[in-house]
Structure formats: C-alpha cells, structure tokens
Amino acid sequence: MHLGSLTLKNPILSASGCFGYGEEVEAFVDPGIYGGIVGKSISLKPRKGNPLPRVAETASGMLNSIGLQNPGIESFIDSYLPRMRKYDTAIVVNLVGDTIEEYVEMAERLDAEEGVDALELNISCPNCPVGGMEFGIDPVATERLVRKVRKCFRGALLAKLTPNVTDIVPVARAAEAGGADALSLINTYVGMAIDWQRRRPRLGGITGGLSGPAIKPLALRLVWLVARACSVPVVGMGGIATVDDVLEFLVAGATAVQVGTLHFIEPRGVPEILAGLEEALSGENLGSVRDLVGTLRADRKAITIQGDG
C-alpha cells in the first residue's frame, strides 16, 4: 500500500509519542515488523516538556501532558536517526514547530538525510502553549504550512490533524490542497482529571490529551468524514487495541492505521494484530486489506450529525 511515495509493507504503523524512536520497544518486538514507525515529535531546539506528573489513567483511556519533550533536530539526526535507519521498515519523522519557518528549516535538514521516508507534520498537539495545534485549527494556516514544507521535502508528507475543532473537514481539505500526500487522524482530545480530595489536577500541565479505547468511536467518525471528503489516503488512529479495531478503521476509509496507547498496555500487541489481520482476511476470502478500505455500507437517509439524545 502507498501513501504518496511512501510504501508500506503492512498497514500498521506506530503512533508518534507512544513509541519513542524504536529503541524503547526493542526488548519486546522488532520495530521492523511494523509497516512504518513514526518517531516522537522533533522540534528545532530541545524541549524539556511540561511539569510532572505527565500521565494519568482514566476509564478506558489515558491522559498525557508530556509537552513534546525531545532532544531537538540536531541531536535527533546525530544520535537517533542512525539507529532508526537499521530497522527494516519505513521511517516517518514527526515534526512540531512554533513557526512555519521552524518546520521548513527542519524539513530542509531532513530532506538531505538518508533513510527519512516521510515527514508527519504535528499540527495537532493539545499540550503546548504555542505552535502545533494553533496551525491545525485554522484551514488557512494549515494550507500555508503544508505548502511551504511541500516545497522543500521530496519524500511523502503527512499532516496530523486535531479533533479539537468544530469541523475537521475544512482543515483536512486545506492540508490536501497544500500538498499533503496523506492525512493522519486523530490526535488526542483535550481533557483533564482531578484528584478531588486534594482539590488538584492530576496532571502537572492541568489539561492533557486523552487517548485509548475511550476515543475510538469519535476517531472512527472523523476518519469516515475525512475519507469521504478528501482524495488522499487517510491514516486512522485512536484507541486501536485489537484486530477488529484495525478492520473497523479500514472499512471507515483508512488506508493504514497507527497504534499508540496499546504500547503502554501490551507492548507485544502489534504482532498479535498482524497475525489476526491475516486470519481475518483469509476468513473473508479477501486478498488484501485494500479490498476493505472505504467499504462501509451506510444509508445516507439514516445519517445524522449527532445522536438522538
């Protein structure tokens, strides 16, 4: 399967922020089994991240307020990218910046580096006071950013979208118009957790991004909407923990998926999903996952924007 010039050997990628740069999971699985690995977000300069605590468990999910802690582009190229190149899979570098110029500078640097198959533009992180999601809530800013990066990077370009908008479709269309080869969605929902006895938030950053099975129904809807509205491939994510979850995203319109929070619950989960995916396809007499993409049978007369409650 293809996302622009990016070729995937299977439809399962790691999600940025839940996989480090591969080294952290080597004790559990070979990163090369993934169709591609998406590293933790990289910024132009190192970031220390948000105050502790940074993670809080919720019902069927997890809140995080990491704040995009990372070593910066120079250290990433020198110390992390060489290790990632050794994995037998596609390498996707996730970028975050405070300005368009920062994204462009990093894209230019990585365009000259061997082994970088694609960039994923993080325009959707809810845990930082500037940059990131500020671009992803404005279609005009989204298109401008993607267009600028498209001019200076020859590999595949993915735009990672936020669900924290009134309507995700105009933003998705703007990213496509700017030259994105694929659209990754969704990033986390803004939420919070409270320790009522202490009268304190459970996260040092007060609010954080909600991920995990709790958000899967919401993610499926947005993937379905965007896949119908745009012509470029969609990479779906949000609460994927089983092979059935993967199949649901494919039927909704995703060409590939990213697995995130599952790594904290069962770091060996992806090999099990890949085995189950092959079995499921065989059981349905399907030769490829491509045969499932966008096959949802939905009666337009029954479609409503919201529930009846």
C-alpha positions, 0 to 999 in steps of 0.5 A: 500500500502507498501513501504518496511515495511512501510504501508500506509493507503492512498497514500498521504503523506506530503512533508518534509519542507512544513509541519513542524512536524504536529503541524503547520497544526493542526488548519486546518486538522488532520495530521492523515488523511494523509497516512504518514507525513514526518517531516522537515529535522533533522540534528545532531546539530541545524541549524539556516538556511540561511539569510532572506528573505527565500521565494519568489513567482514566476509564478506558483511556489515558491522559498525557501532558508530556509537552513534546519533550525531545532532544531537538533536530540536531541531536535527533539526526546525530544520535537517533536517526542512525539507529532508526535507519537499521530497522527494516521498515519505513521511517516517518519523522514527526515534526512540531514547530512554533513557526512555519519557518521552524518546520521548513528549516527542519524539513530542509535538514531532513530532506538531505538525510538518508533513510527519512521516508516521510515527514508527519507534520504535528499540527495537532498537539493539545499540550503546548502553549504555542505552535502545533495545534494553533496551525491545525485549527485554522484551514488557512494556516494549515494550507500555508504550512503544508505548502511551504514544507511541500516545497522543500521535502521530496519524500511523502508528507503527512499532516496530523490533524486535531479533533479539537475543532468544530469541523475537521473537514475544512482543515483536512481539505486545506492540508490536501490542497497544500500538498499533503500526500496523506492525512493522519487522524486523530490526535488526542482530545483535550481533557483533564482529571482531578484528584478531588480530595486534594482539590488538584489536577492530576496532571502537572500541565492541568489539561492533557490529551486523552487517548485509548479505547475511550476515543475510538468511536469519535476517531472512527467518525472523523476518519469516515468524514475525512475519507469521504471528503478528501482524495488522499489516503487517510491514516486512522488512529485512536484507541486501536487495541485489537484486530477488529479495531484495525478492520473497523478503521479500514472499512471507515476509509483508512488506508493504514492505521497507527497504534499508540496507547496499546504500547503502554498496555501490551507492548507485544500487541502489534504482532498479535494484530498482524497475525489476526489481520491475516486470519481475518482476511483469509476468513473473508476470502479477501486478498488484501486489506485494500479490498476493505478500505472505504467499504462501509455500507451506510444509508445516507437517509439514516445519517445524522450529525449527532445522536438522538439524545 
